[in-house]
Amino acid sequence: MIIKSLTNNNLITNYTTMTSEIHYIGGLRTTCTHLKSGSDFETDAPIDNNGKGERFSPTDLLATSLGACMITVMGIKARTMDFDLNDIRIEVLKKMATDPRRVSGIDLAFHIPESLQNLDAKTIAILKNTGLTCPVAKSLHPDILVNIDWGTWA
């Protein structure tokens, strides 16, 4: 991993417009604000790491972002093929490891609505490949084991 520390804020703003802002509000919680839209949400530390577990934890968001990214790019692909992926659901299970504490696995379980269960094999293969090559999937460290249950598309 490459981590750069910038000491001159002007250097950052010269490259790009910021995506979000994170404000530590105490009690192991943050408020995260999407700067373009102003929408926000809170995070909380998980119960197993001194928190209350009453909000998404940062590692929950990492795991959840994989499923959200996959279904988003799959939805874009479906649109180009003149149909919609409405009502697909993905259940997400984050697995943690210790020493060092990190996300070690993500299990995704797709629930395909009846209206999409009879897509042809070629279309399903295109959608699966699109999901598997989403930006978040390509950004995860290879040590994170991702298991996907495609449901009726298996």
C-alpha positions in Angstrom: 0.0 0.0 0.0 1.2 3.5 -0.8 0.2 6.2 1.6 1.0 9.8 0.8 0.8 12.6 3.3 0.2 16.0 1.9 1.1 19.0 3.9 -0.2 21.6 1.5 -4.0 21.6 1.1 -3.7 23.6 -2.1 -1.9 20.6 -3.6 -5.0 18.5 -3.1 -7.5 21.0 -4.5 -5.4 21.5 -7.6 -5.8 17.8 -8.5 -9.5 17.3 -8.0 -12.7 18.2 -6.2 -13.0 16.4 -2.9 -15.5 13.5 -2.7 -16.5 13.5 0.9 -15.8 14.9 4.3 -15.6 12.9 7.5 -16.2 14.5 10.9 -15.4 12.7 14.1 -18.3 13.4 16.4 -17.1 11.5 19.5 -18.1 8.2 21.0 -16.3 6.3 18.2 -18.7 7.7 15.6 -18.2 9.8 12.5 -20.5 11.7 10.2 -19.6 11.2 6.5 -20.9 13.8 4.0 -21.0 13.4 0.2 -19.9 16.9 -0.8 -21.7 17.1 -4.1 -25.1 16.1 -2.8 -24.8 17.0 0.8 -26.2 13.5 1.8 -24.7 12.1 4.9 -24.6 9.1 7.2 -23.0 8.1 10.5 -20.6 5.3 11.2 -20.0 3.5 14.5 -17.3 1.2 15.7 -18.5 -2.4 15.8 -19.3 -4.1 19.1 -16.2 -6.3 18.9 -14.0 -3.2 18.6 -15.3 -1.0 21.5 -18.3 0.4 19.7 -22.0 0.2 20.0 -22.6 -1.4 16.6 -25.5 0.9 16.0 -24.4 2.1 12.5 -22.3 0.8 9.7 -18.7 0.4 10.7 -16.0 1.4 8.3 -15.3 -2.2 7.5 -19.1 -2.9 7.0 -19.0 -0.1 4.4 -16.0 -1.8 2.7 -17.9 -5.1 2.3 -21.1 -3.4 1.4 -19.5 -1.2 -1.2 -18.5 -4.4 -3.1 -22.1 -5.5 -3.5 -23.3 -2.0 -4.2 -20.6 -1.5 -6.9 -21.3 -4.9 -8.5 -25.0 -4.4 -8.8 -24.6 -0.8 -10.0 -22.4 -1.7 -12.9 -24.6 -4.7 -13.6 -27.5 -2.3 -13.7 -25.7 -0.1 -16.2 -24.9 -3.1 -18.4 -28.6 -4.3 -18.2 -29.7 -0.8 -19.3 -27.5 -1.1 -22.4 -29.2 -4.4 -23.1 -32.7 -2.8 -22.8 -33.8 -4.3 -19.5 -33.8 -3.5 -15.8 -32.4 -5.3 -12.7 -35.1 -4.0 -10.4 -35.6 -5.9 -7.2 -32.3 -7.9 -7.1 -31.1 -8.0 -3.5 -27.6 -8.9 -2.2 -27.0 -10.0 1.3 -23.5 -9.2 2.6 -21.5 -11.0 5.2 -18.2 -9.4 6.3 -15.6 -11.7 7.9 -12.9 -10.3 10.1 -9.4 -11.6 10.9 -7.2 -10.7 13.8 -3.4 -10.0 13.9 -3.7 -7.8 12.1 -7.4 -6.9 12.5 -8.7 -6.6 8.9 -11.5 -7.7 6.6 -10.5 -11.2 5.5 -13.6 -12.2 3.6 -16.8 -11.0 2.0 -19.7 -13.3 1.2 -22.4 -12.1 -1.2 -25.7 -13.9 -1.7 -27.7 -12.7 -4.7 -31.5 -13.0 -4.6 -32.8 -12.9 -8.1 -36.4 -11.8 -8.5 -38.7 -14.1 -10.5 -38.8 -11.6 -13.4 -35.1 -12.1 -14.0 -34.7 -15.8 -13.3 -35.2 -16.9 -16.9 -32.6 -14.7 -18.6 -30.5 -16.6 -21.2 -27.1 -18.0 -20.2 -25.2 -15.5 -22.3 -26.9 -12.5 -20.7 -26.3 -13.9 -17.2 -22.6 -14.5 -18.0 -22.3 -10.9 -19.3 -23.9 -9.6 -16.1 -21.8 -11.7 -13.8 -18.6 -10.7 -15.6 -19.6 -7.1 -15.4 -20.1 -7.4 -11.6 -16.9 -9.3 -11.0 -14.9 -6.6 -12.8 -16.4 -3.6 -11.0 -14.1 -0.9 -9.7 -14.4 -2.0 -6.0 -13.7 -5.7 -6.9 -10.6 -4.6 -8.8 -9.5 -2.4 -5.8 -9.8 -5.0 -3.1 -6.6 -6.7 -1.9 -6.3 -10.2 -3.2 -6.0 -11.6 0.4 -9.7 -10.7 0.9 -11.6 -13.9 0.0 -14.8 -13.1 -1.9 -17.4 -15.8 -2.1 -20.5 -15.2 -4.3 -23.7 -17.2 -4.3 -25.4 -16.2 -7.5 -28.7 -17.8 -6.4 -30.8 -18.9 -9.4 -28.1 -17.6 -11.7 -25.6 -20.1 -10.4 
